């Protein structure tokens, strides 16, 4: 753990967990907002489930 902390501080980069797909998490979090906005601006012609 000290190895990771040392490299975080020396490289000035945040820790990135190699087992976590950040893009997938972002899509899951924001998908409902994107769908509501598309529906609001009539870009979708179908009902959301």
Contact map, one row per residue, 1 for C-alpha under 8 A:
1111100000000000000000000000000000000000000000000
1111110000000000000000000000000000000000000000000
1111111000000000000000000000000000000000000000000
1111111100000010000000000000000000000000000000000
1111111110000000000000000000000000000000000000000
0111111111000000000000000000000000000000000000000
0011111111110000000000000000000000000000000000000
0001111111111110000000000000000000000000000000000
0000111111111000000000000000000000000000000000000
0000011111110000000000000000000000000000000000000
0000001111111000000000000000000000000000000000000
0000001111111100000000000000000000000000000000000
0000000110111110000000000000000000000000000000000
0000000100011111000000000000000000000000000000000
0001000100001111100000000000000000000000000000000
0000000000000111110000000000000000000000000000000
0000000000000011111100000000000000000000000000000
0000000000000001111110000000000000000000000000000
0000000000000000111110000000000000000000000000000
0000000000000000111111000000000000000000000000000
0000000000000000011111111000000000000000000000000
0000000000000000000111111100000000000000000000000
0000000000000000000011111110000000000000000000000
0000000000000000000011111111000000000000000000000
0000000000000000000011111111100000000000000000000
0000000000000000000001111111110000000000000000000
0000000000000000000000111111111000000000000000000
0000000000000000000000011111111100000000000000000
0000000000000000000000001111111100000000000000000
0000000000000000000000000111111111000000000000000
0000000000000000000000000011111111100000000000000
0000000000000000000000000001111111110000000000000
0000000000000000000000000000011111111000000000000
0000000000000000000000000000011111111100000000000
0000000000000000000000000000001111111110000000010
0000000000000000000000000000000111111111000000000
0000000000000000000000000000000011111111100000000
0000000000000000000000000000000001111111111100000
0000000000000000000000000000000000111111111110000
0000000000000000000000000000000000011111111000000
0000000000000000000000000000000000001111111000000
0000000000000000000000000000000000000111111110000
0000000000000000000000000000000000000111111110000
0000000000000000000000000000000000000110011111100
0000000000000000000000000000000000000010011111100
0000000000000000000000000000000000000000000111110
0000000000000000000000000000000000000000000111111
0000000000000000000000000000000000100000000001111
0000000000000000000000000000000000000000000000111
